[in-house]
Amino acid sequence: MKKATYSALMPIEYAQMEDSDVNGLVSGFNASTESFDYLFLTDRDTHQDITACKRHICRKYPAVKPENVVMVCAEIESWYVAGLTPSKLAALGIRFTERTTDTLTKERFNAAMPLAYRKSRRVFLIKMLDSFTVSTAKGRNASFKSFCLTHQAVVSKT
């Protein structure tokens, strides 16, 4: 990231978008005279390291610049859970007792999610963010802590 602070942040959930639409959106950011900065967050999935992950993303979306790819270990759901204290997790009905979330997978997250929210996952994720704290997440997830250290301007905006 180039700036010390940002006036606005806009997360875009690209997982449900067509690859060509994602690539077009990023191409627009790259071509803009407004100087849009972006981070492209992606799950580690089966990639062994950040280099392999970046290579995969840049092949899939050629407009994405490798320096803008941020790999989440293991999956983005691990960041959501990391930001909640054990008491907040219990209050939401999440069954997760491990100290760190570094190895939490989407499948384990889904299994721990209360039945009442399984049909409205987005609502549940937003509810989790209502109780999310950056300091808790940094202590419970190594890739989130690394993200915070590398991208302080983004984190201080939240």
Protein Blocks (a to p, Z undefined) as FASTA:
>chain_A
ZZfbdfbdcdddfklpcfklmmmmmmmmmmpmnlpacdddddfklafbfklmmmmmmmmm
mmbcfklpccddfbfklmmmmmpcfklmmmnopacfbfblklpcfklmmmmpcfklmmmm
mlmmmmmmmmgcfklmmmmomklmmmmmmmmmlmmmZZ
